[in-house]
Amino acid sequence: MKKLSLRTRVLTGTVAAAALAAGTFGAVSANAATPAAAPAAVTADAKNKNTTESTHLTIEAATKAAQATLDAAEKENQRVSVAVVDRNGNTLVTLRGDGAGPQSYEAAQKKAYTAVSWNAPTSELAKRLTNAPTLKDIPGTLFLGGGAPVTAKGAPIAGIGVAGAPSGDLDEKFAQAGVASLGK
């Protein structure tokens, strides 16, 4: 048998080591990509005071309130937009009445958000600007009449905002009609 040269032995050893390393790296990579058994899900027990419950409007109720609001405005020949937001200010329903101005859509959402955020009609909140003028600087809010909170057990769960009528008083009157429809 012929004896291999030093160069051939070194080259063969290097290739073998590289192949072994590649196989090991692949196995390690495969193991790293395979997640270990997930730990059992942690369950929260409502009795331990780590959780809270909240009440929300259903989409059906939000739609009913928005339609009642728009109907009240249309009875008085007003062209408005209506927005209903949840407790977190997320829009649930918007209705833009026929002929409502382009600015009314966004204004209705902001009034609804403002009403639910402070659990007060926006006409009342507008009066507070005299003592706290920087309130109007809070992003997403609009301190003009036309927003009404929806409450359950005294806590705000939604807001209804209306924009487009000639006055905030009318906008708010229509928003209150939407709130009232939820009690029927």
C-alpha positions in Angstrom: 0.0 0.0 0.0 1.3 3.4 -0.9 1.9 5.9 1.9 0.0 9.2 1.5 2.0 12.4 1.5 1.8 14.8 4.4 0.0 17.3 2.2 -2.7 14.7 1.2 -3.1 13.6 4.9 -3.6 17.2 6.1 -6.0 18.0 3.2 -8.0 14.8 3.9 -8.1 15.5 7.6 -9.3 19.1 7.0 -12.1 18.0 4.7 -13.2 15.3 7.3 -13.1 17.9 10.1 -15.2 20.4 8.0 -17.8 17.7 7.2 -18.0 16.7 10.9 -18.3 20.3 11.9 -21.0 21.0 9.3 -23.0 17.9 10.5 -22.7 19.0 14.1 -23.6 22.6 13.3 -26.7 21.4 11.4 -27.8 19.3 14.3 -27.3 22.1 16.7 -29.2 24.5 14.4 -32.0 22.0 14.0 -32.2 21.6 17.8 -32.2 25.4 18.3 -35.0 25.8 15.8 -37.1 23.2 17.4 -38.8 24.8 20.4 -38.5 23.0 23.7 -41.8 21.9 25.3 -43.7 25.0 26.2 -44.3 25.5 29.9 -47.9 25.0 31.0 -50.0 28.0 30.4 -50.3 30.3 33.4 -53.9 30.7 34.4 -55.2 33.7 36.2 -57.8 33.1 38.9 -60.4 35.9 39.1 -60.4 35.4 42.9 -56.7 36.5 43.2 -57.4 40.1 42.1 -55.0 39.9 39.2 -57.8 40.3 36.7 -60.6 42.6 36.1 -63.9 42.4 34.1 -65.3 45.1 31.9 -68.5 45.7 30.1 -68.5 46.5 26.3 -71.1 47.4 23.8 -71.9 44.7 21.3 -71.5 45.6 17.6 -75.3 45.2 17.4 -75.8 47.7 20.2 -73.3 50.2 18.8 -75.0 50.0 15.4 -78.4 50.5 16.9 -77.2 53.6 18.8 -75.5 55.0 15.7 -78.6 54.5 13.6 -80.8 56.1 16.3 -78.5 59.0 16.5 -78.5 59.5 12.7 -82.3 59.1 12.6 -82.7 61.8 15.3 -80.6 64.2 13.2 -82.4 63.4 9.9 -85.8 64.1 11.6 -84.5 67.7 12.0 -83.1 67.8 8.5 -79.5 67.9 9.8 -76.6 66.3 7.8 -74.2 64.7 10.3 -71.7 62.0 10.8 -71.9 59.7 13.8 -69.2 57.7 15.5 -69.4 55.1 18.3 -66.2 54.2 20.1 -65.4 51.6 22.7 -63.9 52.3 26.2 -60.4 52.4 24.7 -61.4 54.9 21.9 -61.4 52.3 19.2 -64.1 53.0 16.6 -66.9 50.5 16.5 -69.3 52.1 14.1 -69.3 55.2 11.9 -72.2 56.5 9.8 -71.9 59.4 7.5 -75.3 60.8 6.7 -76.2 61.9 3.2 -74.7 65.4 2.6 -72.6 65.5 5.8 -69.5 67.6 5.5 -66.1 66.0 4.9 -64.8 67.3 8.3 -67.7 65.8 10.2 -66.4 62.2 10.0 -63.2 62.8 12.0 -64.8 65.4 14.3 -67.5 62.8 15.3 -64.8 60.3 16.2 -62.8 62.8 18.3 -65.9 63.9 20.1 -66.9 60.3 20.9 -63.3 59.6 22.1 -63.3 62.7 24.3 -66.7 61.8 25.9 -65.7 58.3 26.8 -62.2 59.4 28.0 -63.6 61.8 30.6 -67.1 60.1 31.1 -68.8 63.4 30.4 -70.6 65.2 27.6 -68.2 67.2 25.5 -70.2 70.4 26.1 -69.4 70.1 29.8 -65.8 69.4 29.0 -65.5 72.4 26.8 -66.4 74.6 29.8 -63.4 73.2 31.6 -61.0 74.7 29.1 -61.4 78.0 30.9 -59.5 76.6 33.9 -57.4 74.1 32.0 -56.7 75.4 28.5 -54.1 72.7 27.7 -56.7 70.0 27.8 -57.4 70.7 24.1 -53.8 69.7 23.4 -54.4 66.1 24.2 -54.1 64.2 20.9 -57.3 62.8 19.4 -59.7 64.9 21.5 -62.1 67.6 20.5 -63.7 69.8 23.2 -66.9 70.9 21.3 -70.4 69.9 22.1 -71.5 66.7 20.3 -70.1 63.9 22.4 -71.9 61.8 24.9 -70.6 58.9 27.1 -72.4 55.6 27.4 -72.1 54.1 30.9 -72.8 50.8 32.6 -72.8 50.8 36.4 -71.5 54.3 36.4 -68.4 53.5 34.4 -67.9 54.7 30.8 -68.0 51.8 28.3 -68.4 53.8 25.0 -68.8 57.2 23.5 -71.1 58.6 20.8 -69.9 61.6 18.8 -71.9 63.7 16.3 -70.6 66.4 14.0 -72.1 68.4 11.2 -75.1 70.2 12.7 -74.9 74.0 12.9 -74.2 73.9 16.6 -72.6 71.6 19.2 -75.9 71.7 21.2 -77.7 70.0 18.3 -74.9 67.5 17.8 -75.0 66.6 21.4 -78.8 66.4 21.4 -78.5 63.7 18.7 -75.8 61.9 20.5 -78.0 61.7 23.6 -80.7 60.2 21.4 -78.3 57.4 20.6 -77.5 56.9 24.2 -81.2 56.8 25.1 -81.8 54.2 22.4 -79.6 51.7 24.3 -82.0 51.8 27.3 -85.0 50.6 25.2 
